Amino acid sequence: MRPRSLEEFIGQDHLVGERGPLRRSVARGHLGSILLWGPPGTGKTSLARLLAEAIGARFATLSAVMSGVAEVRAIIAEAREQATMTGVRSVLFIDEIHRFNKAQQDALLPHVEDGTVTLIGATTENPYFEVNSALLSRLRVWRLEALTDEQVGTVVRRALEDPDRGLAGSLGPEGGVQLADDAFEHLVGLAGGDARQALNVLESAVTLADDDAARDEEGHVSPTLSHVELAAQQRVLAYDRAGDGHFDTVSAFIKSLRGNDPDAALYWLATMVAAGEDPRFIVRRLIISASEDVGNADPRALQVAVAAAQALDHVGLPEAQYALAQATAYIATAPKSNRAGLAYWAAVADLDTHGALPIPFHLRNAPVRAMRESGIGVPYRYPHDYDGADVDQQYLPDELVDRRYYVPTDHGYEATIATRMAARSEARDAARADGGQRRLSGAERGPAVDPMRVAGGMMRTREESRRKLAETERSDAGGG
């Protein structure tokens, strides 16, 4: 059922429609080396054949899965001979060209460069990652899109109605196939834009129906919905965990979370799970989104995402799908703020610009008296000793003293943070006008204790007790 002309070709109107650039190019007799990039079953091989025919060129084809440099050289030699003897150009079509390694791709370069062959490569993978930049620079990349359901339906109808190449008149004395409406719709829908998949399932369903003697009153083989379902087994998802299916789907998932669309986010979650994506990868993206996109607008989002990761570890799939769905719905509907992340990267930018700036003396660690006497660690003021557990003092390096990184939004809990920050700023301004912030009295500060000194003493006592216990146990063991 391959199309025999560009007029029969289904889909890709942006390339071969009436005003499509490829159609207009071959109409002038010109075809440069190109790369056709798109999902399976969108017509890459058929289109390559039609383009070669349109300019009157020989068409040679290789599969990068089965071929190597030797086969390429043989075709190049034949193309050179044909050009010399007959003046006919040659088009070399290489399917799955991304499967060629660097040396194999490099072997094509001089022959594409000097025009010995016009190269048409086809790939389902992102060529900007999978094809050498030297070869890619000599090719024009054209993106093919998955067929719409309407376009797949047209392909299926042709296969049903064509008496020469299709199924019409091909089965039994009466011949023909009559596909029920519900079976037709299901077949088209499950193809996922892949015409090859649709035709394969159709062929299998017809075979099953013929075996079951499922015929209508006119003797046509009549596959039912159950035959199509049995032939398909299940929907084949266009998803490659190492390729564009992976990256495009997770991109849609993340953007749906960020865009406050729980329905879309749950759909892409289901797509990834059904296609066999590693659930740990999914939950990592949830954790990242909880911090990057929700942030302090709802700090609980990070807790929910981490809890989903823990649930996945505890129960695994399929039960952990509930936790993944819960976290997805929560993050997608949570108020959003990226200000914490932006603040951090602004600080990183300053670090790149200024390098590691000197730490103010009053913030430096001074564990011994001699250091404090030399000015290190003083005059540090302990915020808990002041009204509101806050005191106005410099924390940034001198060169960045007025820099402000974190600017909270008025969304969700971050609005509370913004109000709190504004109140502290006002209190500091008022304290400056009054001569300084009020220091709490001894009773207001609570018990007079040095936590670090007490903690050090307690740890020394603990270690001494453990040492004596160990000695006692060794002594008892020896006596026994």
C-alpha positions in Angstrom: 0.0 0.0 0.0 3.0 2.4 -0.4 1.9 5.5 -2.2 2.8 5.6 -5.9 3.0 9.4 -6.2 3.2 12.5 -4.1 -0.5 13.0 -4.7 -1.2 9.6 -3.0 1.1 10.4 -0.1 -0.9 10.9 3.2 0.2 13.5 5.7 3.2 15.8 6.0 1.4 18.6 4.2 3.9 21.1 5.7 6.6 19.3 3.5 4.8 17.9 0.4 1.5 19.7 0.4 0.8 22.0 -2.5 3.1 24.7 -1.1 5.4 22.4 0.7 9.1 23.1 0.3 10.0 19.5 -0.7 7.3 19.3 -3.4 8.3 22.7 -4.8 12.0 21.7 -4.8 11.5 18.5 -6.8 9.1 20.2 -9.1 12.1 22.3 -10.2 14.2 19.1 -10.6 16.3 19.8 -7.5 16.8 17.7 -4.4 19.6 18.3 -2.0 20.8 15.8 0.7 18.2 15.7 3.5 17.4 13.9 6.7 13.8 12.9 7.5 13.2 12.8 11.2 10.0 11.5 12.7 8.2 8.7 14.5 7.6 5.3 13.0 5.0 4.8 10.4 4.9 8.4 9.1 6.1 7.6 5.6 9.9 8.4 5.7 10.8 5.5 3.3 7.9 6.1 1.0 8.6 9.8 0.8 12.3 9.2 0.0 11.3 6.9 -2.9 8.8 9.4 -4.3 11.3 12.3 -4.1 13.9 10.2 -6.0 11.3 9.3 -8.7 10.2 12.9 -9.0 13.7 14.0 -10.1 14.3 10.9 -12.2 17.1 9.6 -10.0 18.2 6.0 -9.3 17.1 4.9 -5.8 19.4 2.7 -3.7 18.5 1.8 -0.2 20.4 0.6 2.9 19.5 -0.2 6.4 22.1 1.1 8.9 21.1 -1.8 11.2 22.2 -4.4 8.6 24.8 -2.6 6.5 28.3 -1.1 6.9 31.0 0.8 5.1 31.5 -1.9 2.5 27.9 -1.7 1.3 28.1 2.1 1.2 31.3 2.0 -0.9 29.7 -0.5 -3.3 26.7 1.8 -3.8 28.9 4.8 -4.2 31.0 3.1 -6.9 27.9 2.1 -8.8 26.5 5.6 -8.5 29.7 7.1 -9.9 29.6 4.6 -12.8 26.0 5.4 -13.6 26.6 9.1 -13.5 29.6 8.7 -15.9 27.9 6.3 -18.3 24.3 7.5 -18.3 24.3 10.9 -16.5 21.6 9.6 -14.1 21.9 10.8 -10.6 21.6 8.4 -7.6 19.7 8.9 -4.4 21.1 6.8 -1.5 18.5 6.2 1.2 19.8 5.0 4.6 17.2 4.0 7.1 17.9 4.3 10.8 21.0 6.4 9.9 21.6 7.1 13.6 22.7 3.5 13.9 25.8 4.2 11.9 28.8 4.9 14.1 31.1 7.9 13.7 33.4 6.1 11.2 30.5 4.9 9.1 28.9 8.4 9.0 32.3 9.9 8.2 32.6 7.6 5.2 29.6 9.3 3.6 31.0 12.8 3.9 33.2 13.2 0.7 30.5 11.6 -1.5 27.8 13.8 -0.2 30.1 16.8 -0.5 31.0 16.2 -4.1 27.5 15.2 -5.2 28.3 11.6 -6.1 25.0 10.7 -4.3 22.1 12.6 -2.9 21.8 11.3 0.6 18.4 10.9 2.2 18.7 9.7 5.8 15.8 8.6 8.0 15.8 8.4 11.8 13.4 8.2 14.6 15.9 9.7 17.0 16.9 13.3 17.5 19.5 13.8 14.8 21.1 16.7 16.6 22.2 14.2 19.2 22.7 11.1 17.1 24.2 12.3 13.8 27.7 13.6 13.5 27.8 17.4 13.3 30.1 17.2 10.2 27.5 15.1 8.3 24.5 17.0 9.8 25.9 20.2 8.4 25.6 18.8 4.9 22.0 17.7 5.3 18.8 19.7 5.6 16.7 18.3 8.5 13.0 17.9 7.9 10.7 16.9 10.7 7.8 14.5 10.0 4.8 14.4 12.4 2.7 11.5 13.5 -0.4 11.1 11.4 -3.7 12.2 12.6 -6.5 9.7 13.2 -8.2 11.0 10.1 -5.1 10.4 8.0 -4.6 6.9 9.4 -8.3 6.3 8.6 -7.6 7.2 5.0 -4.7 4.7 4.8 -6.9 2.0 6.3 -9.8 2.7 3.9 -7.5 2.5 0.9 -6.2 -0.9 2.2 -9.9 -2.1 2.5 -11.0 -0.7 -0.9 -8.1 -1.2 -3.2 -8.8 -4.2 -5.4 -5.2 -4.6 -6.7 -3.0 -3.9 -3.8 -5.4 -4.0 -0.9 -7.9 -6.4 0.6 -10.9 -5.8 -1.8 -11.4 -9.0 -3.9 -8.5 -10.8 -2.2 -10.3 -13.3 0.0 -12.5 -16.1 -1.2 -14.9 -16.2 -4.2 -16.9 -13.2 -2.9 -13.8 -11.4 -1.7 -13.5 -8.2 0.2 -13.4 -7.1 3.8 -16.1 -5.2 5.7 -14.8 -3.7 8.9 -17.4 -2.8 11.5 -17.5 0.9 12.5 -16.5 0.3 16.1 -13.6 -2.0 15.0 -12.5 0.7 12.5 -12.5 3.4 15.1 -10.6 1.3 17.6 -8.1 0.3 14.9 -7.4 3.9 14.0 -7.2 5.1 17.6 -4.8 2.4 18.8 -2.4 3.1 15.9 -1.2 6.3 17.6 -0.4 8.0 14.3 1.5 5.0 12.9 0.2 3.9 9.5 2.4 0.8 9.5 1.0 -0.3 12.8 -2.6 0.2 11.6 -2.0 -1.9 8.5 -0.3 -4.7 10.5 -3.2 -4.9 12.9 -5.7 -4.8 10.1 -4.0 -7.6 8.3 -3.9 -9.7 11.5 -7.5 -9.0 12.3 -8.6 -10.0 8.8 -6.7 -13.3 9.2 -8.3 -14.0 12.6 -11.8 -13.2 11.2 -11.2 -15.4 8.2 -10.1 -18.3 10.4 -13.3 -17.8 12.5 -15.4 -17.7 9.3 -16.7 -14.3 10.3 -18.4 -13.1 7.2 -21.3 -10.8 6.6 -24.4 -11.6 4.4 -22.6 -10.7 1.2 -19.7 -13.1 2.1 -17.2 -10.4 3.0 -14.7 -11.2 5.7 -16.0 -9.0 8.6 -13.5 -8.5 11.5 -15.2 -7.4 14.7 -14.0 -5.2 17.5 -12.9 -8.4 19.4 -10.8 -9.4 16.4 -9.0 -6.1 16.3 -8.4 -6.1 20.0 -7.1 -9.7 19.8 -4.8 -8.7 16.9 -3.5 -5.6 18.6 -3.3 -7.2 22.1 -2.7 -3.8 23.5 -2.0 -0.3 22.3 1.6 0.1 21.2 2.8 3.3 22.8 5.2 5.5 20.7 7.7 5.8 23.5 11.4 5.1 23.6 12.9 5.3 27.0 16.3 6.3 25.6 15.1 8.7 22.9 12.7 11.5 22.0 9.7 9.7 23.4 11.3 9.8 26.8 12.4 13.4 26.7 9.3 14.8 25.0 6.9 13.0 27.4 8.7 13.9 30.5 8.9 17.5 29.2 5.1 17.5 28.7 4.8 16.0 32.3 6.9 18.7 33.9 5.3 21.6 32.0 1.8 20.3 32.9 2.8 20.2 36.6 4.3 23.7 36.3 1.2 24.9 34.3 -1.3 23.9 37.0 -3.0 21.2 34.9 -3.5 18.1 37.0 -5.4 16.3 34.2 -2.6 16.6 31.7 0.0 15.8 34.3 -1.8 12.6 35.3 -2.2 11.7 31.6 1.6 12.0 30.9 2.3 10.2 34.2 0.1 7.3 33.0 1.8 7.4 29.6 5.2 7.0 31.2 4.2 4.2 33.6 2.4 2.3 30.8 5.4 2.6 28.5 7.7 1.1 31.1 9.5 4.2 32.3 11.6 3.7 35.4 9.3 4.9 38.3 12.3 6.2 40.2 13.0 8.6 37.3 9.4 9.8 37.5 9.5 10.4 41.2 12.8 12.2 40.9 11.1 14.6 38.5 8.3 15.1 41.0 10.8 16.0 43.8 12.5 18.5 41.5 9.3 20.1 40.4 8.2 20.4 44.1 11.2 22.5 44.8 11.8 24.2 41.4 8.2 25.2 40.6 6.2 25.1 43.9 9.0 26.1 46.3 8.0 28.0 49.3 4.6 28.8 47.9 3.7 25.4 49.5 6.6 23.7 51.3 4.5 20.6 51.8 4.8 19.8 48.1 8.3 18.7 48.7 7.2 16.6 51.6 4.5 14.9 49.5 7.0 14.2 46.7 9.6 12.7 49.0 6.9 10.7 50.7 5.9 9.3 47.2 9.5 8.3 46.7 9.6 6.5 50.0 6.2 4.8 49.2 7.7 3.6 45.9 10.6 2.0 47.8 8.3 0.4 50.3 5.5 -1.0 48.1 6.8 -0.8 44.5 4.5 -1.0 41.4 1.7 -1.3 40.8 0.5 -0.1 44.2 2.9 2.9 44.2 0.9 4.3 41.3 -1.5 5.7 43.9 1.4 7.6 45.6 2.7 8.9 42.2 -0.8 10.0 41.2 -1.3 11.7 44.6 2.0 13.6 44.4 1.3 14.5 40.8 -2.1 15.9 41.5 -0.8 17.8 44.6 2.1 19.4 42.8 0.0 20.3 39.8 -2.6 22.1 41.9 -0.3 23.7 44.4 0.5 27.5 44.3 3.7 28.1 42.4 6.9 30.0 43.1 10.3 29.7 41.6 11.8 32.5 43.7 13.9 30.3 46.0 15.6 28.7 43.0 16.1 32.0 41.2 17.6 33.4 44.4 20.1 30.6 44.6 21.2 30.9 40.9 21.5 34.7 41.3 23.9 34.0 44.2 25.8 31.5 42.0 26.1 34.1 39.3 27.6 36.6 41.8 30.0 33.9 42.9 31.1 33.3 39.3 31.5 37.1 38.8 33.3 38.0 42.1 34.8 34.7 43.2 34.9 33.7 46.9 34.6 37.0 48.7 36.0 37.5 52.2 33.8 36.5 55.1 33.0 39.4 57.4 35.1 39.1 60.6 32.1 39.0 62.9 30.7 35.9 61.1 33.9 33.9 61.3 34.3 31.0 63.7 36.3 31.9 66.8 36.6 28.8 69.1 39.5 30.1 71.2 39.8 33.4 73.2 42.9 34.5 71.4 41.1 34.6 68.1 38.3 36.7 69.6 40.8 39.0 71.1 42.3 39.6 67.6 38.9 40.6 66.3 37.7 37.3 64.8 34.0 36.5 65.5 33.3 39.9 67.1 31.1 41.9 67.4 28.7 39.1 66.4 25.3 39.6 68.0 23.2 36.5 68.8 19.7 37.1 67.3 17.9 35.2 70.1 19.2 37.8 72.5 17.1 40.5 70.8 13.4 41.3 70.5 11.8 39.2 67.8 14.8 36.9 67.6 16.2 39.3 65.0 19.0 41.8 65.0 20.2 44.1 62.2 23.8 43.1 61.3 25.7 42.4 58.1 25.7 38.9 56.8 26.8 39.3 53.2 30.4 40.1 52.1 31.2 43.9 51.9 31.0 43.9 48.1 27.4 42.5 48.1 26.1 44.2 51.3 22.9 45.5 49.6 22.3 42.5 47.3 18.9 40.9 47.6 18.4 37.5 46.1 15.2 36.1 47.5 12.0 38.1 46.6 9.0 36.0 47.6 5.8 36.1 45.7 2.3 36.7 47.1 1.3 33.1 46.2 0.4 30.5 48.9 2.6 30.2 51.9 5.2 32.4 50.3 2.8 35.4 50.9 3.3 34.7 54.7 7.0 34.7 54.2 6.9 38.0 52.3 4.8 39.5 55.1 7.3 38.2 57.7 10.2 39.6 55.8 8.5 43.0 55.4 7.7 43.2 59.1 11.3 42.4 60.0 12.5 45.1 57.7 10.2 47.6 59.2 11.2 46.7 62.7 14.9 47.1 61.8 14.2 50.5 60.3 12.3 51.6 63.4 15.1 50.3 65.6 17.7 52.3 63.7 15.6 55.4 64.2 15.4 54.6 68.0 19.1 54.0 68.4 19.2 50.2 68.0 17.2 47.0 68.6 16.2 46.2 72.1 18.3 43.5 73.8 16.2 41.1 75.9 16.7 41.0 79.7 18.2 37.9 81.3 14.8 36.5 82.3 13.4 37.1 78.8 16.3 35.2 77.2 15.5 32.1 79.2 18.1 29.9 81.0 21.6 31.2 81.1 23.5 28.4 79.4 26.2 27.9 76.8 24.7 25.0 74.7 27.9 24.2 73.0 30.0 24.0 76.2 27.3 21.9 77.9 27.0 19.7 74.8 30.8 19.1 74.7 30.8 18.1 78.4 27.9 15.8 77.9 29.6 14.0 75.0 32.8 13.6 77.0 30.7 12.0 79.8 29.0 9.8 77.3 32.2 8.6 75.7 33.7 7.9 79.1 30.7 5.8 80.1 30.9 3.9 76.9 34.6 3.2 77.4 34.0 1.9 81.0 31.1 -0.3 79.8 33.3 -1.8 77.0 36.1 -2.5 79.6 33.6 -4.2 81.9 32.2 -6.4 79.1 35.7 -7.4 78.1 36.6 -8.2 81.7 33.5 -10.3 82.1 34.1 -12.2 78.9 37.7 -13.0 80.0 36.6 -14.2 83.4 34.0 -16.5 81.9 
